[in-house]
Amino acid sequence: MKTYRTLLFDVDDTLLDFKAAERLALRLLFEEQQMELTEEIEAHYKHMNQGLWRAFEEGGIDRDEVVNTRFSLLFKEYGHEVDGVLLEQQYRSYLEQGHQLIDGALEVITALQGGYDLHIVTNGVSKTQDHRLRDSGLHPMFTNIFVSEDTGYQKPMKEFFDYVFARISNFDPQQALIIGDSLSSDIKGGQLAGMDTCWFNPIGKENDTDIVPTYEIRTLQELYQILGIQRG
């Protein structure tokens, strides 16, 4: 069994339930605009938003373009002209309130913090991620919180991980494992950086890509077996 010393965790839909936080933030935003958030509109927003973030991950657009245009584009499709920057700020304030934990996250991180060097690696907005991690109780268990906004790069770019590695004392990629829910961001990024990878796939999504993780888990508690930790 391979020995790992450094564990890098994604945040959204790995440790914190981003879908729940997003749902709440969208509902409050639409209420403020006196517009009904239907299932159709919510599904359309998520599809459009994922496309924008995918373009960001691939280096096609920058983060500001993602966050400052998504709501103006969305509302325009439904006949409403809005200030995309202002709505982003409002949405962000609502999103910061969402710190629901993924099942098992607090238990697992609490169990690991004494024996491993734990770090956060996440794409997103620094203030939002910091606020959510603090409210969830997870923040003090991690040595570093690395957010793409601060690094100037995003997962899966190798430059993001070069930035991270340079700031972790005595880092050895051969003794590091990245855990995340995104094949295109976390797993591909880990592979480009020369690390082992663990795909957190709680709903059993089919992997229809050529990105093959070192491990695949349905629950965070399965990390114990990968790490060789005996639980009573």
N, C-alpha and C positions, 0 to 999 in steps of 0.2 A: 504494500500500500504506500502510495506516495505521501510524503510529508509536506504540508503547507504551513507557512509561517505568517504570510500576509494575505488578508482577505479583502477584496474590493467589492463593495455592494452598490448596485444601482438603487435608486429611491422609488420612482414611480412604478406602481404595480409590481414591485418586488418587496419593499418594506412598508410603503404607505399606499393606501388604496386611492390611486389617482382618479379612477373612474367615479368613485363616490364624491370626491372633492370637486371634480369637474361638473358633475350633475348638479350639485348644490349651487356652485358659482354661476352656471348658466341659468338656472331657474331664477336666481335673485337678479341677474342682469336683465333678463327678459321682463321680469316683473317691473323693474325700474323703467324699462322702455314701454311699459303698458302693452306688451305683445305676448301672445301665448306661445310657450315653448312646446310645440307638438313633437311627437316621436319622430315624425318625418324631418322636421327642421333639425332636431338634435342629431339624428343619424347623418344628415347632410353636412352639418357642421363638423362632426367627427371625421368624416371622410375627407373633407376639404382640409381640415387642420392637420391630419396625418400626412397628407400630400405635401403640405407646406413644410412640415418638420422633416419629412424625408428629403426634400430638396435642400434643406439646411444641412442635414447630415452628409449629403453628397457634395456639399460645397457650392451649390448652385445659387443660393441666396443667403443673405446674412440673417441673424436672429431678429434684428429690428424689423426687417421686412415681414418676417413671419408674424410677430406679435402685433405690429401696428397696422397691418392691413387685413387681418383675417375677419374682424368683425365688420369693417366697412364693406368688404366683399360679400359677406354673408347677408347682412341686412339689405344691401342693395338688390340682391336677388329676390327679396320679398317686398320690394317697393319702398324701402326706408333708407334715406340718406343720413348717415351718422358720422360722428367724428371717431375714426378708428383708434386714434391714440387715447382719447378720453375713455372710450369704452374698454380699452385694454387695461387702463389704470383701475377702473371700477371692477372689472373682472378679476384682476390680480388681487385686489383687496378682499374679494369674496373667496378666491381660491386659497389664500393664506389661512383661512379659517378651517380648511379641510385637512385634518391630520389623522384620519382613521387608519388604524394599523391593519396590515395584511395579517391574516390568521397565523399565529406562531411567531411573528416578527420580534416582539419584545422578549419573549421567552428565549428564543434562539440567540439573539444578540447578547442578552444578559449572560447566557451560558458561555458564549464564545469570548467575551471581552477580556477575561483573565488570561487566556492561553494563546490569543492571536492578536496580531497587529491589525486593527480594523480601520478601514477608510471608506468614505463615500465617494463615488464617481458618478456624476449625474449631469445630463444636459438640462438646461433650463435657466431660470432667473435666480440669482443668488439670494436676494432678499426673501423671495417666496419659499425657496427650499430651506433656507435657514430657519425661517419662522415655523414652518411645518414640522421640521425635525425637532426643534426645541419643544413645541407644544406636545409632540408625541412622546417625549421622554427619551428618545433615542440619541439625541445630539451628543451628550457627554460621554457616550460609550465609544465614540469614534475619535481616532487621533487627528484625522484631517477630513475636511469636507471640501471636495474638489468639484466645482461647478463650472460648466462650459463658459458661462459669462465671464468668469474671472480668469480662466486660462487663455481665452482668445481662440480656443479651438473646441471642437465638439467630438464626442464619440460618433463614429468609430475611427476618427483620424488618428494616425500614429502620433502626431504632434501633441494631441491631448494627453496621451499616455506617457510620452517623453516628459512632458511638464510634470505629471504626477510622479513618475519614477524618480525624477531629480529631487523631489521634495520629501521622499520617504527614506529615512535613515537605513543604511545597509540593505537596500532593496535588491532582491534577487528574483527575477521573473520566473525562474525555475521552481521557486518556492511560493509562488503567488497564484491565487485563484480569483477570477472575477465571477460574480453571481448576478444575473440579471434576466429580465423577461424578454428582452428584444434581441432577436437573432441578428438584425441588421446593424444594431448599435452596440450592444454589450458583447455579444459573442464574436461578431466579426472584428470588433475593435480589439478584444482580447487576443484573438488569433494574430492580427496584424502586429500586435505588441509582443508576441512570443510567449503568451501565458496560456495556462489551462483555463477552460471556461466551463461554467455551469449554467445551463438554461433552465430558468424557473418557468415552468409551463403548467400552471395549476389546472387549466381546463382541457389539457391534452390536445392543443392545436397541432394540426399536421404540419410538419416541416417540409415545405415544398420548395426549399432553396438548396443551394449547394454548400450552405454553411453548416458544418457538423460540429456540435459542441462536444467537449470531452465528457461531460455528464449532462443528464437531464433529470429534473426532479419535479414532482407534482406538489410537494409540501416543503416548507423551509426546514422542517424537522429531519428530512432526509439528508441534510448536510452532515448530521452527526455520523452517519454511516460512511460518507465520503471521507470525513476527517478522522475516522477511527475513534470516535468518542462514544464511550459506553454510557448509556442512560438507564437508570434504574426503573 
